[in-house]
Amino acid sequence: MGWKPYLSGLLGISADLVTGKYNANARMKTLKTTIAELETGVDNKSKGALEASINNLENKTSEMSKELNTISFQKR
């Protein structure tokens, strides 16, 4: 945002209005993120950690399944 209020001032547009617009947009983005977190009940950071943990457990399960399939229970 740094240069935009200055440039708008040169063009005859109030720099305060431009700054206010960008501040309002930033606030809107923050509010949308907060609303999304409240709707899902999980914040995005925790959600990513949870997904990583699930993927890790799925990989371990797959490896164990492969190991079990290679075991032979037949008499020799």
C-alpha distances in whole Angstrom, upper triangle without the diagonal:
4,6,6,7,10,11,11,13,15,16,17,15,14,11,12,13,9,8,11,10,7,9,12,11,11,14,16,15,17,20,20,21,23,25,26,27,29,30,31,32,31,27,26,26,30,30,30,32,35,34,35,38,39,39,41,43,44,44,47,49,49,50,53,54,54,56,59,59,61,63,67,69,72,75,76
4,6,7,8,10,11,12,14,16,17,15,14,11,12,14,11,9,13,13,10,12,15,15,14,17,19,19,20,23,24,24,26,28,29,30,32,34,35,35,34,30,29,29,33,33,32,34,37,37,37,40,42,41,43,46,46,47,49,51,51,52,55,56,57,59,61,62,63,65,69,71,74,77,78
4,6,5,6,9,10,11,13,14,13,13,10,13,14,11,10,14,14,12,14,17,17,17,20,21,21,23,25,26,27,29,31,31,33,35,36,37,38,37,33,31,32,36,36,35,37,40,40,40,43,45,44,45,49,49,49,52,54,54,55,58,59,59,61,63,64,65,68,71,74,77,80,80
4,5,5,6,9,10,11,12,11,11,8,11,11,7,8,12,11,10,13,15,14,15,18,19,19,21,24,24,25,27,29,30,31,33,35,36,37,36,32,31,32,35,35,35,37,40,39,40,43,44,44,46,48,49,49,52,54,54,55,58,59,59,61,63,64,65,68,71,74,77,80,80
4,5,5,6,9,10,10,8,8,4,7,8,6,6,10,10,10,12,14,15,15,18,19,20,22,24,25,26,28,29,31,32,34,35,37,38,37,33,32,33,37,37,37,39,41,41,42,45,46,46,48,51,51,51,54,56,56,57,60,61,62,64,66,66,68,70,74,76,79,82,83
4,5,5,6,9,10,9,9,6,10,11,9,10,13,14,13,15,18,18,19,21,23,24,25,27,28,29,31,33,34,35,37,39,40,41,40,37,35,36,39,40,39,42,44,44,44,47,49,49,50,53,54,54,56,58,58,60,62,63,64,66,68,69,70,73,76,78,81,84,85
4,5,5,6,9,9,10,8,12,12,10,11,15,14,14,17,19,19,20,23,24,24,26,28,29,30,32,34,35,36,38,39,41,42,41,38,36,37,40,41,40,42,45,44,45,48,49,49,50,53,54,54,57,58,58,60,62,63,64,66,68,69,70,72,76,78,81,84,85
4,5,5,6,5,7,6,9,9,7,10,12,12,13,15,17,17,19,21,22,23,25,27,28,29,31,32,33,35,37,38,40,41,40,37,36,37,40,40,40,43,45,44,45,48,49,49,51,54,54,54,57,59,59,60,63,64,64,67,69,69,71,73,77,79,82,85,86
4,5,5,5,6,5,9,10,9,11,13,14,15,17,19,20,21,23,24,25,27,29,30,32,33,35,36,38,39,40,42,43,43,39,38,39,43,43,42,45,47,47,48,51,52,52,54,57,57,57,60,62,62,63,66,67,67,70,72,72,74,76,80,82,85,88,89
4,5,7,9,9,13,13,12,14,17,17,18,20,22,22,24,26,27,28,30,32,33,34,36,38,39,40,42,43,45,46,45,42,41,42,45,45,45,47,50,49,50,53,54,54,55,58,59,59,62,63,63,65,67,68,69,71,73,73,75,78,81,83,86,89,90
4,6,9,10,13,13,12,15,17,16,17,20,21,22,24,26,26,27,30,31,32,34,36,37,38,40,42,42,44,46,45,42,40,42,45,45,44,47,49,49,50,53,54,53,55,58,58,59,61,63,63,64,67,68,68,71,73,73,75,77,81,83,86,89,90
4,6,9,12,11,11,14,16,16,18,20,21,22,24,26,26,28,30,31,32,34,36,37,38,40,42,42,44,46,45,42,41,43,46,46,46,48,51,50,51,54,55,55,57,60,60,60,63,65,65,66,69,70,70,73,75,75,77,79,83,85,88,91,92
4,6,9,8,8,11,12,12,14,16,17,18,20,22,23,24,26,27,28,30,32,33,34,37,38,39,41,42,42,39,38,39,43,43,42,45,47,47,48,51,52,52,54,57,57,57,60,62,62,64,66,67,67,70,72,72,74,76,80,82,85,88,89
4,5,5,7,9,10,11,13,14,15,17,19,20,21,23,25,26,27,29,31,32,33,35,36,38,40,41,40,37,37,38,41,42,42,44,46,46,47,50,51,51,53,56,56,57,60,61,61,63,66,66,67,69,71,72,74,76,79,82,85,88,89
4,5,5,6,8,10,11,12,14,15,17,18,20,21,23,24,26,27,29,30,32,33,35,36,38,39,38,35,34,35,39,39,39,42,44,44,45,47,49,49,51,53,54,54,57,59,59,61,63,64,65,67,69,69,71,73,77,79,82,85,86
4,5,5,6,8,10,10,12,14,15,16,18,20,21,22,24,26,27,28,30,31,33,34,36,37,36,33,33,34,37,38,38,40,43,43,44,47,48,48,50,52,53,54,56,58,58,60,62,63,64,66,68,69,71,73,76,79,82,85,86
4,5,5,6,9,10,10,12,14,15,16,18,20,21,22,24,25,26,28,30,31,32,35,36,35,33,32,34,37,37,37,40,42,42,43,46,47,47,49,52,52,53,56,57,57,59,61,62,63,65,67,68,70,72,75,77,81,84,85
4,5,5,6,9,10,11,12,14,15,17,19,20,21,23,25,26,27,29,30,32,33,35,34,31,30,32,35,35,35,38,40,40,41,44,45,45,47,49,50,50,53,55,55,57,59,60,61,63,65,65,67,69,73,75,78,81,82
4,5,5,6,9,10,11,12,14,15,17,18,20,21,23,24,26,27,29,30,32,33,32,29,28,30,33,33,33,36,38,38,39,42,43,43,45,48,48,49,51,53,53,55,57,58,59,61,63,64,66,68,72,74,77,80,81
4,5,5,6,9,10,10,12,14,15,16,18,20,21,22,24,26,27,28,30,31,31,28,28,29,32,32,33,35,37,38,39,41,43,43,45,47,48,49,51,53,53,55,57,58,59,61,63,64,66,68,71,73,77,80,81
4,5,5,6,9,10,10,12,14,15,16,18,20,21,22,24,26,27,29,30,30,27,26,28,31,31,31,34,36,36,37,40,41,41,43,46,46,47,50,51,51,53,56,56,57,60,61,62,64,66,70,72,75,78,79
4,5,5,6,9,10,11,12,14,15,17,18,20,21,23,24,26,27,29,28,25,24,25,29,29,29,31,33,33,34,37,38,39,41,43,43,44,47,48,49,50,53,54,55,57,59,59,61,63,67,69,72,75,76
4,5,5,6,9,10,11,12,14,16,17,18,20,21,23,24,26,27,26,23,23,24,27,28,28,30,32,33,34,36,38,38,40,42,43,44,46,48,49,50,52,53,55,57,58,59,61,63,67,69,72,75,76
4,5,5,6,9,10,10,12,14,15,16,18,20,21,22,24,25,25,22,22,24,27,27,28,31,32,32,34,36,37,38,40,42,43,44,46,48,48,50,52,53,54,57,58,59,61,63,66,68,71,75,76
4,5,5,6,9,10,11,12,14,15,17,18,20,21,23,24,24,21,20,22,25,25,25,28,30,30,31,34,35,35,38,40,40,41,44,45,45,47,50,50,51,54,55,56,58,60,64,65,69,72,73
4,5,5,6,9,10,11,12,14,16,17,19,20,22,23,22,19,18,19,23,23,23,26,28,28,29,32,33,33,35,37,38,39,42,43,44,45,47,48,50,52,53,54,56,58,62,64,67,70,71
4,5,5,6,9,10,11,12,14,15,16,18,20,21,20,18,18,20,22,23,24,26,27,28,30,32,33,34,36,38,38,40,42,43,44,46,48,49,50,52,54,55,57,59,62,64,67,70,72
4,5,5,6,9,10,10,12,14,15,16,18,20,20,17,17,20,22,22,23,26,27,27,29,31,32,33,35,37,37,39,41,42,43,45,47,48,49,51,53,54,56,58,61,63,66,69,71
4,5,5,6,9,10,11,12,14,15,17,18,18,15,14,16,19,19,20,23,24,24,26,28,29,30,32,34,34,36,38,39,40,42,44,45,46,48,49,50,52,54,58,60,63,66,67
4,6,5,6,9,10,11,12,14,16,16,16,13,13,15,17,18,19,21,22,23,25,27,28,29,31,33,33,35,37,38,39,41,43,44,45,47,49,50,52,54,57,59,62,65,67
4,5,5,6,9,10,10,12,14,15,15,13,14,16,18,18,20,22,23,24,26,28,29,30,32,34,34,36,38,39,40,42,44,45,46,48,50,51,53,55,58,60,63,66,68
4,5,5,6,9,10,10,12,14,14,12,12,15,17,17,18,21,22,22,24,26,27,28,30,32,32,34,36,37,38,40,42,42,44,46,47,48,51,52,56,57,61,64,65
4,5,5,6,9,10,11,12,11,9,9,12,14,13,15,17,18,19,21,23,24,25,27,29,29,31,33,34,35,37,39,39,41,43,44,45,48,50,53,54,58,61,63
4,5,5,6,9,10,10,10,8,10,12,14,14,16,18,19,20,22,24,24,26,28,29,30,32,34,35,36,38,40,40,42,44,45,46,49,50,54,55,58,62,63
4,5,5,6,9,10,11,10,12,15,15,15,17,20,20,21,23,25,25,27,29,30,30,33,35,35,36,39,40,41,43,45,45,47,49,51,54,55,59,62,64
4,5,5,6,8,9,8,9,13,13,12,14,17,17,17,20,22,22,23,26,27,27,29,31,32,33,35,37,37,39,41,42,43,46,47,51,52,55,58,60
4,5,5,6,6,5,7,10,10,10,12,15,14,15,18,19,20,22,24,25,25,28,29,30,31,34,35,36,38,40,40,42,44,46,49,50,54,57,59
4,6,5,7,8,10,13,13,12,16,17,17,18,21,22,22,24,26,27,28,30,32,32,34,36,37,38,40,42,42,44,46,48,51,52,55,58,60
4,6,8,10,12,15,14,13,16,18,17,18,21,22,21,24,26,26,27,30,31,31,33,35,36,36,39,41,41,42,45,47,50,51,54,57,59
4,5,8,9,12,11,10,13,15,13,14,18,18,18,20,22,23,23,26,27,27,29,32,32,33,35,37,37,39,41,43,46,47,50,54,56
4,7,10,12,10,10,13,14,13,15,18,18,18,20,22,22,23,26,27,27,29,32,32,33,36,37,38,39,42,43,46,47,50,54,56
4,7,8,6,6,10,11,10,12,14,15,15,18,19,20,21,24,25,25,27,29,30,31,33,35,36,37,40,41,44,45,49,52,54
4,6,5,6,9,10,10,12,14,15,16,18,20,21,22,24,26,27,28,30,32,33,35,36,37,39,41,43,46,47,51,54,55
4,6,5,6,9,10,10,12,14,15,16,18,20,21,23,24,26,27,29,30,31,33,35,36,37,39,41,45,46,50,53,54
4,5,5,6,9,10,11,13,14,16,17,19,20,21,23,25,26,28,29,31,32,34,35,37,38,40,44,45,49,52,53
4,5,5,6,9,10,10,12,14,15,16,18,20,21,22,24,26,27,28,30,32,33,35,37,38,42,43,46,49,51
4,5,5,6,9,10,10,12,14,15,16,18,20,21,22,24,26,27,29,30,31,33,35,37,40,42,45,48,50
4,5,5,6,9,10,11,12,14,15,17,19,20,21,23,25,26,27,29,30,32,34,35,39,41,44,47,48
4,5,5,6,9,10,11,12,14,15,17,18,20,21,23,24,26,27,29,31,32,34,37,39,42,45,47
4,5,5,6,9,10,11,12,14,15,16,18,20,21,23,25,26,27,29,31,32,36,37,40,43,45
4,5,5,6,9,10,10,12,14,15,16,18,20,21,23,25,26,27,29,31,34,36,39,42,44
4,5,5,6,9,10,11,12,14,15,17,19,20,21,23,25,26,28,29,33,35,38,41,42
4,5,5,6,9,10,11,12,14,15,17,18,20,21,23,25,26,28,31,33,36,39,41
4,5,5,6,9,10,10,12,14,15,16,18,20,21,23,25,26,30,31,35,38,39
4,5,5,6,9,10,11,12,14,15,17,19,20,21,23,25,28,30,34,37,38
4,5,5,6,9,10,11,13,14,16,17,19,20,22,23,27,29,32,35,36
4,5,5,6,9,10,11,12,14,15,16,18,20,22,25,27,30,33,34
4,5,5,6,9,10,10,12,14,15,17,19,20,24,26,29,32,33
4,5,5,6,9,10,11,12,14,15,17,19,23,25,28,31,32
4,5,5,6,9,10,11,12,14,16,17,21,23,26,29,30
4,5,5,6,9,10,11,12,15,16,19,21,24,27,29
4,5,5,6,9,10,11,13,15,18,20,23,26,28
4,5,5,6,9,10,11,13,17,19,22,25,26
4,5,5,6,9,10,11,15,16,20,23,24
4,5,5,6,9,10,13,15,18,22,23
4,5,5,7,9,12,15,18,21,22
4,5,5,7,10,13,16,19,20
4,5,5,9,10,14,17,18
4,6,8,10,13,16,18
4,6,10,12,15,15
4,7,9,12,13
4,6,9,10
4,7,9
4,6
4
